[in-house]
Amino acid sequence: MASNPGARCCTIGVKHEGEAKGEVKNIGEISTYFSYPEDKQTAIAILILPDVIGHEFINAQLIADQFAANGYFVVMPDLFEGDPIKLNRPADFNIMEWLQKSGPEGKGHGTGQVDPIVTAVIKEMKEKLGVKKIGAVGYCFGAKYVARFGAEGKGIDVGCMAHPSFVDAAEIKAMVAPLCIAAAETDAIFPADKRRETEDILKEMKLPYQMSLYGDVEHGFAVRADMSKREAKFAKEAVFLQHVQWFDEFLKGKRDSAA
């Protein structure tokens, strides 16, 4: 595997202050958060695939709004069918049991449940919402689906990840979308050996890639950082700017226009 399965660090963190500017609407039966750029254009979009706290978490919605403020139409679906994990669950909470047995009818939250959600959302974006290009950013749990849908013909044109969880090496190897990864110094899910494995895979591939390591932060920092801590605040803001720059370069095509 290119990253380990999730653990308690995937569920803890700090709730941020702010008021969401987007709106929640349905794509079919999938509850989805939408945030629009100032010009309301939808041709170039970012699909946010959230961590296990889900699409209604204010931290994730504020990030979506930040991408919209940078000129992107943003779509963030509920990947968990109304069954996300609440922030800061007790230490004895079993995330793997949730993954395998929770959700509607106890079907869990594996690829068999999540793949159809992402497929339906991408189809809606391209066929009904006027989207021509899709960049995707996956946080923790969501990173796996950036990899899966960044493969040939799956719909994601450019990918970003932060502290990925559950990602298989084979999923990275199948990608054709340019990929940017932000990693935490302290991360049992994406530790040094998994970063090394992922880098070794990527350097043998044809796609453009970048991997950045942020010091003095832990798994989940890009979404759930304690903003009262200087190092965490800097890293959270820096990884957001890193992802915007990546999308500007490879999704908006600024590199081509500047050539």
N, C-alpha and C positions, 0 to 999 in steps of 0.2 A: 504494500500500500504506500501511496505517496503522503498520506496523513493518517493518523490514528482515529479510531471511533471517538465519539464525544464522551465527556465526563462532566462533573459538577461545574467546572470552570465555564462550561457553555451556558450556564443558567444564572450566573451571578454578575452583579455589576451595579452601576449607579444610574438612576433615572434622571434624565436631563430636564431642565426647565425650558419652556417655550410653548408657543401655540402653533399647531399645524395649520398650513395654509391650503392644503389640498382637500380632496374629497374622497369619500368611500362610496363606490358604486359596484355593481355586480357585473362580471363577465360570465354570462350563463348563471350558474349557481356559485361562482367563485367570488367571494368578497375581495375587492381590490382597491388599493389606495392609488389615486391619480394626482399628480402635481404637474402643472403646466408652466412653460416658459412665458415670459412677458408677451411675446408675439403670438402665443397660442398655436404655434406650428407643431406638427406631430411627426414630420418626416424622419427626424433623427431622434431616437428614443433610447432611454436606459431602462432596462428591466432589473429591478432590485429583487434579489432572491434572499430573503431575510434569514436571520438566525432563529433559533427555536422559540424566542419570545414573540415572534410573529409580526404581522404587518400593521397591527393596531398599536404597537409599542411607540410611544412618542419619540424616543430616540431615533428609531428608524424613519419615522415620518419627517422629522426635522432634516435628516440626511437627504431624503427624497426631495424636500423643498429646496435644499441647497443645490442639488443637481439642477433642478428647474431654474433656479436663479442664475445658473451658469449656461442657460440656453437650451436645456434638454427637456423633452417630454418624458415624464417618469411614470412607470407602471410598477406597482408592488403588490403582488397577489398574496392571498392567504394560502400558504403551502400545506396547512395542517387541518383543513376542513373544520375550522372552528375549535380546534383543540391544541392551541399553543401551550408552552410551558410558562407559568407565571414567574416573574423575576424573583430571584433570591429564594428559591425553594430550599427546604431544610437539607442538611448534609446527607440524610439517608435517602433522599429522592433518587430513584433509579432511572436514569435517563435512557438506558438501553431497554428497560422494560417498557417505558413510554414509547420508544421508537418501534418496538416489535408488537406491542399489544394494545396500544391506546388508539384513539380515533374512532370514527363511526364503525360500529359492529366489531370493534377490537381488531381491525385490520392493520393497525400500526401506521407508520409513516415512512415506509421504505420506497424504493423506486417504483414499485407497482402502484402506489398511491400518488406519488408526487409527479412522476413523469407525465401522466395524463393532464395534470393541472398546468404544468409548464407548456405542454404542447398546445392546449386549448388557448392559453393566454397569448402565446406567440401567433397562433392562427388569427385570433381576434385583432391583434395589433396590426398585422399585415393586411388582412382582408377587409377590416371595417374601420380601423382607426387611422388609416393613412400613413402608416409607418413604412419607411423604405429601408432603414438601417437600424439594427438593434445592437446596442452594447449592453452587457450584463455585468452586474457586480454582485458577488455572493459573499455573504458574511457567515463564517462558521459553517453551519448546516447547508446554507445556500450555495456554498462554493462547489459542492459536488455537482450541482446542476448547471453551473457555469461550464464545468468540464464536459458534462454529458451533452449539453446542447451547443457547445462550441465545436463539436465534431462536424464533419462535412454534411451539409444539407439539413442540419438540425435547427437552424434559425438564428443562432447568435453569431454576430459578425466580429465582435471584439469582446474580450473578457477581462474582468478584474476580480481578484479575490482578496479577502483579508482573513488572516488566521484560519485557514481552511480545515474542515473536519470531514471525515468519512470518505475522502477522495481516494479512489483506486489508481494505481500506477497506469493501468490500462486505459483509464478514462483520460488521463493527461496525454498519453501517447496517441490517442485518437483525435486530439484537438487540431483544428486548423485555424482557429481564431487567435489573433495576437493576444498574449496573456501577460497580465501584470499582477504580481503577488506581493502583498504586504504581510510581513511576519513579525511576531512578538518574540523578544529575547527569552522570556519565560513562558513556555508553552508545552505542556505534556502531550497535546494533541498534534502539534506540528513542531516537534523538537529538532535539534540540529541534524540528526541523522536523516530525518524525513525531508528536511530542507535540502540536504545534500543529495538525497535520492532524486528529488524533484528537479534540482538543477542539472543533475547528470542526464536525466531524461530530456529536459528541454534543450540542452546544448547540442543534442544529437538530432533535433528536429529542425524543420524549415521555418517555423513561425517566429516572428519577433517576440521576445519575452523580456521581462524585467522582474527581479526579485529584490525587495528592500527589507532590511532587518531593522526594527526599531528597538532601541535599548531602554531598559528601565520600565518596560510595560509587560503586561500579561495577556494571555489569550482573551479575546473579546474586546480589546481596547478600542478598536475602530468604531464600535457602537456603544459600549457600556463603560467607557473610561470614567474615572473619578476626575472631574474637571477642576477640582480644587487642588490637584497635584500638578505641578508645573510640567513635569516630564510627560505625564499621561495626556494632558491637554495639548501639548505640542505635538505628540505623536498622532493623536486622533485627527487634529487639523491637518497635519502634514500628509497623512495617508489619503485624506479626502482630496487634497490638492494634487497628490500623485495620480489618483484615479481620474480626476478631471483632465489633467494634462495628457494622460494616456488616451482618453476618449477624444479629446481635441485633436490629437495627432492621428489616430488610426480610425476613428469613427467619422468625425467631421471632415477629415481629409485635409487639414491645414498643411500637412507636410507636402501634399501634392500641389496645393495652390501656391505654396511658397517656392516651389522648384522652378 
